[in-house]
Amino acid sequence: MSGTILIVDDDPDFRLQERIQLEAVGFTVLEAETESEARRIFQERTPDLAIVDLMLENMDDGFMLCHFIKRKFPSVPVIMVSAVTSETGIGFDASTDEERSWIKADAFLSKPLRFEQMFREIKRLLADE
């Protein structure tokens, strides 16, 4: 596969792990640690897909970034990732149309996640384009 994927996560270990695996299967990877850094990247270069952590600097930054992406770049698929379920025990996902309408993500994956899960979603979302 090929294309450009933006990973937005404040965890440098997560970004590194995903970068290594995504580059190994042929993707170009861009990284951002904050919502504002991700917005700057989008202004300079539009990635083919974005992987966005739910909680960045502020608790709602992931939501805000997803809304920005879908408003300005509606054709870019977004995968939201979060450890909120494992950290709080509260179930959270984007499996229904109603949930996706306010979450603004095309898929939701819980951390910790296996690369196979992520890669399956990436292939599905990029095939839909």
C-alpha positions as CSV (number, residue, x, y, z in Angstrom):
1,M,0.0,0.0,0.0
2,S,1.0,3.6,-0.4
3,G,-0.1,7.0,0.7
4,T,0.4,9.5,3.5
5,I,-0.9,8.9,7.0
6,L,-0.8,11.5,9.8
7,I,-0.5,10.2,13.3
8,V,-1.6,12.7,16.0
9,D,-0.8,11.4,19.5
10,D,0.9,12.9,22.5
11,D,2.6,9.6,23.3
12,P,5.9,9.5,21.4
13,D,6.2,5.7,21.9
14,F,2.8,5.1,20.2
15,R,3.8,7.4,17.3
16,L,7.1,5.6,16.9
17,Q,5.6,2.1,17.0
18,E,2.9,3.0,14.4
19,R,5.4,4.9,12.2
20,I,7.7,1.9,12.0
21,Q,4.9,-0.5,11.1
22,L,3.1,1.8,8.7
23,E,6.4,2.6,6.8
24,A,7.2,-1.1,6.7
25,V,4.0,-1.7,4.6
26,G,4.7,1.3,2.3
27,F,3.1,4.4,3.8
28,T,4.7,7.8,4.3
29,V,4.0,8.9,7.9
30,L,3.6,12.4,9.2
31,E,3.5,13.0,13.0
32,A,2.0,15.6,15.3
33,E,2.0,15.8,19.1
34,T,-0.7,18.4,19.4
35,E,-4.0,19.5,17.8
36,S,-2.4,22.8,16.6
37,E,0.6,21.0,15.1
38,A,-1.8,18.7,13.2
39,R,-3.8,21.6,11.9
40,R,-0.6,23.2,10.6
41,I,0.3,20.0,8.8
42,F,-3.1,19.9,7.2
43,Q,-2.6,23.4,5.9
44,E,0.7,22.4,4.3
45,R,-0.1,18.9,3.0
46,T,-3.3,16.9,3.1
47,P,-2.7,13.3,4.2
48,D,-4.7,10.4,2.8
49,L,-5.8,9.3,6.3
50,A,-5.4,10.6,9.9
51,I,-5.1,8.6,13.1
52,V,-6.1,10.9,16.0
53,D,-5.8,10.2,19.7
54,L,-8.9,11.3,21.6
55,M,-7.1,13.0,24.5
56,L,-4.2,15.2,23.6
57,E,-3.2,18.4,25.4
58,N,-6.8,19.0,26.5
59,M,-9.4,16.4,27.0
60,D,-11.4,17.3,23.9
61,D,-8.6,18.1,21.5
62,G,-9.1,14.8,19.6
63,F,-12.8,15.7,19.1
64,M,-12.0,19.2,18.0
65,L,-9.4,18.0,15.5
66,C,-11.8,15.5,14.0
67,H,-14.4,18.2,13.5
68,F,-11.8,20.4,11.9
69,I,-10.7,17.6,9.5
70,K,-14.2,16.6,8.5
71,R,-15.2,20.3,8.0
72,K,-12.2,21.3,5.9
73,F,-11.1,18.0,4.4
74,P,-14.3,15.8,4.4
75,S,-12.8,13.1,2.1
76,V,-9.9,12.3,4.5
77,P,-10.8,9.3,6.6
78,V,-10.2,9.6,10.4
79,I,-9.4,6.8,12.8
80,M,-9.8,7.9,16.4
81,V,-7.8,5.9,19.0
82,S,-8.1,6.1,22.7
83,A,-7.2,4.4,26.0
84,V,-10.4,5.8,27.6
85,T,-12.1,2.4,27.8
86,S,-9.1,0.7,29.4
87,E,-8.4,3.6,31.7
88,T,-12.0,4.3,32.9
89,G,-13.9,1.0,32.2
90,I,-16.5,3.1,30.3
91,G,-17.3,1.7,26.9
92,F,-16.8,4.1,24.0
93,D,-16.9,3.7,20.3
94,A,-18.2,5.0,17.0
95,S,-20.2,2.0,15.7
96,T,-23.5,3.7,15.0
97,D,-24.3,6.5,12.6
98,E,-25.5,8.6,15.5
99,E,-22.2,8.2,17.3
100,R,-20.2,8.9,14.1
101,S,-22.3,12.0,13.5
102,W,-20.9,13.8,16.6
103,I,-17.6,12.0,17.0
104,K,-16.7,12.8,13.3
105,A,-14.4,9.7,13.1
106,D,-14.8,7.0,10.5
107,A,-13.6,4.4,12.9
108,F,-12.7,4.1,16.6
109,L,-10.1,1.8,18.1
110,S,-9.3,1.2,21.7
111,K,-5.7,1.2,23.0
112,P,-3.8,-0.9,23.5
113,L,-4.3,-2.1,19.9
114,R,-2.7,-4.5,17.6
115,F,-1.3,-3.3,14.4
116,E,-3.4,-5.8,12.5
117,Q,-6.5,-4.0,13.8
118,M,-5.2,-0.7,12.7
119,F,-4.1,-2.0,9.3
120,R,-7.5,-3.6,8.6
121,E,-9.3,-0.3,9.3
122,I,-6.8,1.6,7.2
123,K,-7.3,-0.7,4.2
124,R,-11.1,-0.6,4.6
125,L,-11.2,3.2,4.8
126,L,-8.8,3.8,1.9
127,A,-10.6,1.3,-0.3
128,D,-13.8,3.3,0.3
129,E,-12.3,6.3,-1.4
